[in-house]
């Protein structure tokens, strides 16, 4: 499975899990946490926080969120 497909699969799992209102996952590169992603059920939106500089970005489109995460992981090489 490609890295991008894996990211999309994890984001979809966050959307489908309705056990809590806010789902949260970390994405890592070689054991180092790069970003933290939250999915908010109420607004159906993703928030990506870049851990290195504490910047946050909002996305209501899963594909755009996945591309941003993918690029962050690639830049971390």
LINVENFEN-V565547 format. One record per run of one state. SS is the DSSP state (h for helix, s for strand, l for the rest). FROM is the first residue (numbers start at 1). TO is the last residue. If there is no record, write none. Layout:
SS,FROM,TO ; SS,FROM,TO
This chain:
l,1,2 ; h,3,16 ; l,17,21 ; s,22,29 ; l,30,31 ; s,32,40 ; l,41,44 ; s,45,50 ; l,51,54 ; s,55,59 ; l,60,61 ; h,62,75 ; l,76,77
